[in-house]
């Protein structure tokens, strides 16, 4: 009989990673205001004026499941 330990560990780690991404995306939990803009308005918006290498590397490292391997 095969051990299910690694499969369960992978599932728990995936759920933990997903929870941290959601938590980080919604932080701060208070002080939100309705600006009258649709939540999907960013889809029609222009690209940012600038971006930094740190921003790009941080976003890839945090949101990419293969970056933690």
C-alpha beads as a LAMMPS data file, in Angstrom:
LAMMPS data file: protein, C-alpha beads

69 atoms
68 bonds

1 atom types
1 bond types

-500.0 500.0 xlo xhi
-500.0 500.0 ylo yhi
-500.0 500.0 zlo zhi

Masses

1 110.0

Atoms # bond

1 1 1 0.000 0.000 0.000
2 1 1 1.306 3.409 -0.966
3 1 1 1.709 6.214 1.549
4 1 1 -0.585 9.214 1.084
5 1 1 1.628 11.459 3.214
6 1 1 3.275 13.421 0.372
7 1 1 -0.066 13.963 -1.393
8 1 1 -1.729 15.296 1.737
9 1 1 1.271 17.501 2.509
10 1 1 1.143 18.953 -1.002
11 1 1 -2.557 19.710 -0.603
12 1 1 -2.046 21.393 2.762
13 1 1 0.851 23.465 1.451
14 1 1 -1.184 24.492 -1.602
15 1 1 -4.083 25.590 0.606
16 1 1 -1.700 27.509 2.875
17 1 1 -0.107 29.242 -0.135
18 1 1 -3.528 30.124 -1.555
19 1 1 -4.662 31.474 1.814
20 1 1 -1.567 33.683 2.085
21 1 1 -2.075 35.057 -1.433
22 1 1 -5.717 35.892 -0.664
23 1 1 -4.786 37.410 2.705
24 1 1 -2.067 39.540 1.111
25 1 1 -4.396 40.633 -1.682
26 1 1 -7.132 41.815 0.690
27 1 1 -4.889 43.543 3.245
28 1 1 -5.783 46.034 4.775
29 1 1 -9.162 44.722 5.874
30 1 1 -10.454 48.087 7.101
31 1 1 -10.525 51.593 5.718
32 1 1 -11.866 50.620 2.312
33 1 1 -13.950 53.243 0.481
34 1 1 -16.266 53.034 -2.480
35 1 1 -14.691 55.203 -5.184
36 1 1 -17.517 54.667 -7.646
37 1 1 -15.264 52.707 -9.993
38 1 1 -16.097 49.189 -11.121
39 1 1 -13.907 46.466 -9.604
40 1 1 -13.031 45.405 -13.160
41 1 1 -12.129 48.895 -14.438
42 1 1 -8.439 47.911 -14.408
43 1 1 -9.108 45.735 -17.451
44 1 1 -9.737 48.848 -19.560
45 1 1 -7.046 50.941 -17.873
46 1 1 -3.683 51.878 -19.276
47 1 1 -0.416 50.245 -18.265
48 1 1 1.415 51.889 -15.372
49 1 1 3.849 54.672 -16.212
50 1 1 6.723 52.718 -14.736
51 1 1 7.545 49.474 -12.996
52 1 1 10.576 48.388 -11.063
53 1 1 12.484 45.144 -11.180
54 1 1 11.753 44.650 -7.482
55 1 1 7.983 44.921 -8.107
56 1 1 8.140 42.426 -10.941
57 1 1 10.334 39.949 -9.060
58 1 1 8.203 40.181 -5.916
59 1 1 4.960 39.607 -7.797
60 1 1 6.382 36.619 -9.656
61 1 1 7.888 35.124 -6.489
62 1 1 4.688 35.493 -4.473
63 1 1 2.081 34.499 -7.022
64 1 1 3.939 31.766 -8.917
65 1 1 3.532 28.303 -7.435
66 1 1 6.703 27.082 -9.173
67 1 1 8.792 29.940 -7.719
68 1 1 8.781 28.295 -4.289
69 1 1 10.285 25.048 -5.592

Bonds

1 1 1 2
2 1 2 3
3 1 3 4
4 1 4 5
5 1 5 6
6 1 6 7
7 1 7 8
8 1 8 9
9 1 9 10
10 1 10 11
11 1 11 12
12 1 12 13
13 1 13 14
14 1 14 15
15 1 15 16
16 1 16 17
17 1 17 18
18 1 18 19
19 1 19 20
20 1 20 21
21 1 21 22
22 1 22 23
23 1 23 24
24 1 24 25
25 1 25 26
26 1 26 27
27 1 27 28
28 1 28 29
29 1 29 30
30 1 30 31
31 1 31 32
32 1 32 33
33 1 33 34
34 1 34 35
35 1 35 36
36 1 36 37
37 1 37 38
38 1 38 39
39 1 39 40
40 1 40 41
41 1 41 42
42 1 42 43
43 1 43 44
44 1 44 45
45 1 45 46
46 1 46 47
47 1 47 48
48 1 48 49
49 1 49 50
50 1 50 51
51 1 51 52
52 1 52 53
53 1 53 54
54 1 54 55
55 1 55 56
56 1 56 57
57 1 57 58
58 1 58 59
59 1 59 60
60 1 60 61
61 1 61 62
62 1 62 63
63 1 63 64
64 1 64 65
65 1 65 66
66 1 66 67
67 1 67 68
68 1 68 69
